[in-house]
Amino acid sequence: MDPKLVARRVSLAALALAALVPAAVACGDKKPANNASASFSLGGDDAGTNAQQCPPGQMCPPPPVNNCPPGQQCPPPGQCPPGQQCPPPQGSASAAPLGSVFTTDPNQLAQLLAAIAQGAQAQLGPMGVGDPVELGVKAAAAKYAPGMSPEGQMAKGNLAEGGHLAFVVNMDANHCYTVVAFGAGIADVGLNLLMPPYTVLSAQDNLTGPTAVIGPSPKPLCPIIPMAVPYKVDIYSRKGAGPVGAQVYSKPK
């Protein structure tokens, strides 16, 4: 055989063998080059660093909703951002009135709240002897708050017709309360109880005459919020003018 022809055939066989070896290696190697896993980027070009890693063959869960200001870390669930007051949960006990509320007309309620906000502060002092206002309060307490003790000092002042006086008293979940007011020479005294921030009525009296009572026995005001809450007591004159006083009474639950 021609030596040149033999050499050409050997060269062609060597080239064919060289081409088959990588293919065989690729077919025989069943291992993937990398352990791939499904992932996606939550934004931007930093998919390799901030990508959400998901199990192979499973969809990734939706990313959490972030309503926090940029650059600030969200507080844990159930906590409020520093320096901000948590809003009361819907249907919570903090939104429920302690007693009966009779002013429900929106216009009348707005006028009443505006008058309360502009009212004066009552003077707090101990009960005395012989004062007609204090005698009236004590007589009413014997009827409407039997077995209860005075909570703090008596609130006093002078009211013109349509005028308002206010003071603040802490009420907690360990006690029940009754508020008694009396006006000497005032034909009709009224009482309102407001919860913070003092734009919501929590209870009102519905008596006619110089005596006003919120939470009369046997249905006193019994808070259930597990902390002391500073309620505002508003004393006002529906008709008449003169000196007036109010005292909060309490008893353990």
Protein Blocks (a to p, Z undefined) as FASTA:
>chain_A
ZZklmmmmmmmmmmmmmmmmmmmmmmmmmbdfbdcdddddfedjklmmmpccddehiacd
dddddfbdehiacddehiacehiacdddehiaklpcfbdcfblbfklmmmmmmmmmmpcc
dddddddehiaklmmmmmmmmmmmghiacehjdddddddehiacdddddddfkbccdddd
ddehiabdcddddddehiacfbdcfbecjbdcehiafbdcddfbfcdcddddddddfbdc
dddddddddddZZ
